[in-house]
């Protein structure tokens, strides 16, 4: 039977091993939970790094491979990008049922030597139960051999083969892990700043909504929005008002008695009134700041209104016919 071989390679970690039993790598696939972007699975052999394949979430999520790693080779797997990659394959069988040339037969050795290795592995597995195992290495029950990876430092040292077989799979963290912790702490400080900014901006927006500045310089401010019908050109309306100069001096007013009545939009009043009262609702109050061109212009209205005077009216719509 062929033993299953598997390994999960996580970003920013490397997995090193001196191959004890030859195996074939046949598939590379992205994890179920993926992030956007490309992830490339790499292998380092004899201090040379090669890209086996590149996977992209949503486009190419798995790739078949046909690679054989032989006994005695020192290999290191790693992945670039933000996604984990699952590698899978199978251990190569003994001479039975397979045709190998003379060189390959010498590579795999005699069956007796493999039987001794299996006995040693059975004893080693009992000892390894008490030690911590890396979740990134897949161990399949019933397989003849198990993929065992160790830290790169141990793999480079001259360690006897028997001790290497019992070495646990250990993921070696890359130096980039520390900056990640700092990045995770940064957004926590920025969150309250984002929440504070809208609160300061909300108040001035409400005030600006009640104020309109027309291209001709007329400024219309709704002090109170009425609840009745809207004033339109041709309607006869009755108004209460107080007229002031920009220095605050009152030059005219109608605050009691009979309202000031006129037909809107017919030129019976200054142009600033005809424009500024349009759309005003019955019961509403407005403040109109009227430039000289829409009031009495360069001539003024002596003696109360001087030349080129800007007028400020507080008006209230009291009747509408």
C-alpha positions as CSV (number, residue, x, y, z in Angstrom):
1,X,0.0,0.0,0.0
2,X,1.1,3.6,-0.6
3,X,1.4,5.8,2.5
4,X,-0.2,9.2,2.3
5,X,2.0,12.3,2.7
6,X,0.7,15.8,3.5
7,X,1.8,19.1,4.8
8,X,0.2,22.5,5.5
9,X,2.5,25.5,4.8
10,X,1.5,28.7,6.6
11,X,2.6,32.2,5.4
12,X,5.8,33.5,6.9
13,X,6.9,30.1,8.2
14,X,9.4,27.6,6.8
15,X,9.4,23.8,7.1
16,X,12.7,21.9,6.8
17,X,13.5,18.2,6.6
18,X,16.2,15.7,5.6
19,X,14.1,13.2,3.6
20,X,14.0,9.9,5.4
21,X,11.7,8.0,3.0
22,X,11.3,9.0,-0.6
23,X,7.9,10.5,-1.5
24,X,6.0,12.0,-4.4
25,X,4.4,15.5,-4.3
26,X,1.3,15.5,-6.5
27,X,-1.0,18.3,-5.4
28,X,-0.9,21.9,-4.1
29,X,-4.1,23.6,-3.0
30,X,-5.2,26.7,-1.2
31,X,-6.9,26.6,2.2
32,X,-10.7,26.8,2.5
33,X,-10.4,30.3,4.0
34,X,-8.5,32.5,1.5
35,X,-7.5,36.1,1.1
36,X,-7.1,38.0,-2.2
37,X,-3.8,37.8,-4.0
38,X,-1.4,35.3,-5.3
39,X,0.5,32.7,-3.1
40,X,3.5,30.9,-4.5
41,X,4.8,27.6,-2.9
42,X,8.6,27.4,-2.9
43,X,11.0,24.6,-2.2
44,X,14.7,25.0,-1.3
45,X,17.0,22.1,-2.3
46,X,20.8,22.3,-2.1
47,X,20.6,25.9,-1.0
48,X,18.7,26.8,-4.2
49,X,15.1,28.0,-4.1
50,X,12.5,27.1,-6.8
51,X,8.8,28.1,-7.2
52,X,6.7,25.0,-7.6
53,X,3.5,26.8,-8.5
54,X,1.5,30.0,-7.9
55,X,-2.1,29.9,-6.7
56,X,-4.7,32.8,-6.8
57,X,-7.9,32.8,-4.7
58,X,-11.0,32.6,-6.9
59,X,-9.0,31.8,-10.1
60,X,-6.4,29.0,-9.6
61,X,-6.9,27.4,-6.2
62,X,-5.1,24.1,-6.8
63,X,-2.4,22.7,-9.1
64,X,-1.3,19.1,-9.8
65,X,2.4,18.4,-9.4
66,X,4.6,15.4,-10.2
67,X,7.8,15.8,-8.1
68,X,9.8,13.2,-6.3
69,X,12.0,13.9,-3.3
70,X,14.4,11.1,-2.5
71,X,15.9,9.8,0.7
72,X,18.8,12.0,2.1
73,X,17.8,15.2,0.4
74,X,17.6,18.3,2.6
75,X,14.5,20.3,1.6
76,X,12.6,23.4,2.9
77,X,9.1,24.4,2.0
78,X,7.7,27.9,2.3
79,X,5.0,30.1,0.8
80,X,4.8,33.7,-0.3
81,X,1.6,35.7,0.0
82,X,-1.1,35.7,2.7
83,X,-2.7,32.2,2.1
84,X,-1.9,28.8,3.6
85,X,-1.2,26.1,1.0
86,X,-1.9,22.3,1.5
87,X,0.7,20.0,-0.1
88,X,-0.2,16.3,-0.6
89,X,1.2,13.2,-2.2
90,X,2.3,9.7,-1.2
91,X,5.4,7.8,-0.1
92,X,7.0,5.8,-2.8
93,X,6.5,2.0,-2.4
94,X,9.2,-0.7,-2.1
95,X,10.5,-2.7,-5.0
96,X,7.3,-4.9,-5.1
97,X,5.0,-4.0,-7.9
98,X,7.2,-1.2,-9.2
99,X,9.9,-1.2,-11.9
100,X,12.9,0.8,-11.0
101,X,16.3,1.0,-12.7
102,X,19.4,-0.2,-10.9
103,X,20.2,3.3,-9.6
104,X,16.8,3.9,-8.1
105,X,16.9,0.5,-6.4
106,X,20.2,1.4,-4.7
107,X,18.6,4.7,-3.6
108,X,15.7,3.0,-1.7
109,X,17.8,0.2,-0.2
110,X,16.9,-3.3,1.0
111,X,13.6,-4.2,2.5
112,X,15.3,-5.4,5.7
113,X,16.7,-1.9,6.3
114,X,13.2,-0.4,5.8
115,X,11.7,-2.9,8.2
116,X,14.2,-1.8,10.9
117,X,13.3,1.8,10.2
118,X,9.6,1.0,10.7
119,X,10.3,-0.7,14.1
120,X,12.3,2.3,15.2
121,X,9.5,4.7,14.1
122,X,6.9,2.7,16.1
123,X,9.0,3.1,19.2
124,X,9.6,6.8,18.4
125,X,5.9,7.5,18.0
126,X,5.2,6.4,21.5
127,X,7.8,8.8,22.8
128,X,6.5,11.6,20.7
129,X,3.0,11.4,22.2
130,X,4.4,13.2,25.3
131,X,6.0,16.0,23.3
132,X,4.2,18.9,21.5
133,X,3.3,18.2,17.8
134,X,3.0,20.8,15.1
135,X,-0.5,21.1,13.8
136,X,0.8,22.0,10.4
137,X,2.1,18.5,9.6
138,X,-0.5,16.0,8.5
139,X,-0.1,12.4,10.0
140,X,-2.2,9.7,8.4
141,X,-3.0,6.6,10.5
142,X,-2.0,3.4,8.7
143,X,0.6,5.0,6.5
144,X,4.0,3.3,6.5
145,X,5.9,6.6,7.0
146,X,5.1,10.1,8.3
147,X,6.5,13.4,7.0
148,X,8.7,14.8,9.7
149,X,10.0,18.3,9.6
150,X,12.4,20.1,11.9
151,X,13.8,23.5,12.4
152,X,16.3,24.6,9.7
153,X,19.1,24.9,12.2
154,X,18.8,21.2,13.2
155,X,18.5,20.0,9.6
156,X,21.8,21.7,8.7
157,X,23.7,20.1,11.5
158,X,25.4,16.6,11.2
159,X,22.8,14.7,13.2
160,X,22.7,10.8,13.0
161,X,19.8,9.5,10.9
162,X,18.2,7.7,13.7
163,X,17.8,10.9,15.8
164,X,16.4,12.8,12.8
165,X,13.6,10.3,12.4
166,X,12.1,11.1,15.7
167,X,12.4,14.9,15.3
168,X,9.1,16.6,15.6
169,X,7.7,18.9,12.9
170,X,8.4,22.5,14.0
171,X,7.4,25.6,12.2
172,X,10.1,28.2,12.2
173,X,8.6,31.7,12.5
174,X,10.0,34.4,10.1
175,X,11.3,37.7,11.6
176,X,8.2,39.5,10.1
177,X,5.9,38.3,12.9
178,X,6.8,41.1,15.3
179,X,5.7,44.0,13.0
180,X,2.4,42.3,12.7
181,X,1.7,42.7,16.4
182,X,2.4,46.4,16.1
183,X,0.1,46.8,13.1
184,X,-2.7,45.1,15.0
185,X,-2.4,47.6,17.8
186,X,-2.5,50.6,15.5
187,X,-6.2,50.5,14.4
188,X,-7.3,50.5,18.0
189,X,-6.0,54.0,18.5
190,X,-7.4,55.3,15.3
191,X,-11.0,54.1,15.9
192,X,-12.0,56.7,18.4
193,X,-10.7,59.5,16.2
194,X,-13.0,58.4,13.4
195,X,-16.0,58.4,15.7
196,X,-15.3,61.9,17.0
197,X,-14.9,63.7,13.7
198,X,-18.6,63.2,12.5
199,X,-20.0,64.6,15.7
200,X,-18.2,68.0,15.2
201,X,-19.3,68.2,11.6
202,X,-23.0,67.5,12.2
203,X,-23.9,70.7,14.0
204,X,-22.7,73.2,11.3
205,X,-24.5,71.2,8.6
206,X,-27.9,71.8,10.1
207,X,-27.4,75.5,10.3
208,X,-26.1,75.7,6.7
209,X,-29.2,73.8,5.4
210,X,-31.4,76.8,6.5
211,X,-29.2,79.3,4.7
212,X,-29.1,79.8,0.9
213,X,-26.9,82.2,-1.0
214,X,-28.0,82.9,-4.6
215,X,-25.7,83.9,-7.4
216,X,-27.1,87.4,-7.4
217,X,-25.9,87.9,-3.8
218,X,-29.3,87.5,-2.1
219,X,-29.1,85.6,1.2
220,X,-32.2,83.7,2.3
221,X,-32.3,82.2,5.8
222,X,-35.3,80.2,7.1
223,X,-35.8,81.2,10.7
224,X,-39.0,79.2,11.0
225,X,-40.6,76.9,8.4
226,X,-44.3,77.4,8.0
227,X,-46.9,74.6,7.8
228,X,-49.4,76.1,5.3
229,X,-49.4,76.6,1.5
230,X,-46.3,77.9,-0.3
231,X,-46.1,81.4,-1.8
232,X,-45.9,81.5,-5.6
233,X,-45.8,84.2,-8.3
234,X,-49.3,85.7,-8.9
235,X,-50.5,85.0,-5.3
236,X,-51.7,87.9,-3.1
237,X,-49.9,87.7,0.2
238,X,-49.8,89.6,3.5
239,X,-46.5,90.2,5.3
240,X,-45.2,91.4,8.6
241,X,-41.7,92.7,8.5
242,X,-38.9,94.8,10.0
243,X,-36.4,96.4,7.7
244,X,-32.9,97.3,9.0
245,X,-29.6,98.7,7.6
246,X,-26.5,96.7,8.2
247,X,-25.7,98.9,11.1
248,X,-28.9,97.8,12.8
249,X,-30.9,100.9,12.3
250,X,-34.6,100.2,11.6
251,X,-35.9,102.2,8.5
252,X,-39.3,100.6,8.1
253,X,-41.6,98.0,9.8
254,X,-45.0,96.4,9.9
255,X,-45.6,94.5,13.1
256,X,-49.2,95.2,13.9
257,X,-52.5,96.3,12.4
258,X,-53.2,95.5,8.8
259,X,-50.5,93.4,7.1
260,X,-48.6,94.7,4.1
261,X,-50.3,93.1,1.1
262,X,-49.1,92.8,-2.5
263,X,-49.0,90.4,-5.5
264,X,-45.9,88.3,-5.5
265,X,-43.7,88.3,-8.6
266,X,-45.4,91.3,-10.2
267,X,-42.8,93.9,-9.5
268,X,-44.9,95.7,-6.8
269,X,-42.0,95.4,-4.3
270,X,-38.2,95.5,-4.6
271,X,-36.7,92.6,-6.5
272,X,-35.1,91.1,-3.4
273,X,-38.6,90.5,-1.9
274,X,-40.1,89.0,-5.1
275,X,-37.2,86.5,-5.2
276,X,-36.7,86.0,-1.4
277,X,-40.3,85.2,-0.6
278,X,-40.8,82.6,-3.3
279,X,-41.6,79.2,-1.8
280,X,-42.1,80.6,1.7
281,X,-44.9,78.7,3.5
282,X,-47.8,80.3,5.3
283,X,-46.7,81.0,8.9
284,X,-43.1,80.8,8.1
285,X,-40.4,83.4,9.0
286,X,-37.3,84.4,7.0
287,X,-34.3,86.7,7.1
288,X,-33.5,88.3,3.8
289,X,-30.1,90.0,3.2
290,X,-30.6,92.0,0.0
291,X,-27.7,93.5,-1.9
292,X,-28.1,97.1,-3.4
293,X,-28.8,95.7,-6.9
294,X,-31.9,93.9,-5.7
295,X,-33.1,96.8,-3.5
296,X,-32.7,100.6,-4.1
297,X,-29.3,100.6,-5.9
298,X,-27.1,103.6,-6.2
299,X,-30.0,106.1,-5.7
300,X,-31.2,104.7,-2.4
301,X,-34.4,105.9,-0.8
302,X,-33.6,109.2,1.0
303,X,-33.7,110.1,3.8
304,X,-34.0,106.6,5.4
305,X,-32.1,104.4,3.0
306,X,-28.7,105.7,1.8
307,X,-27.1,104.9,-1.6
308,X,-25.8,101.4,-2.3
309,X,-27.3,100.1,0.9
310,X,-27.5,96.4,1.8
311,X,-30.9,95.8,3.5
312,X,-31.8,93.2,6.1
313,X,-35.4,92.2,6.4
314,X,-37.1,89.9,8.9
315,X,-40.3,88.8,7.3
316,X,-43.3,86.6,8.2
317,X,-46.0,85.3,5.8
318,X,-49.4,85.8,7.5
319,X,-51.9,85.6,4.7
320,X,-52.0,83.9,1.3
321,X,-54.8,84.1,-1.3
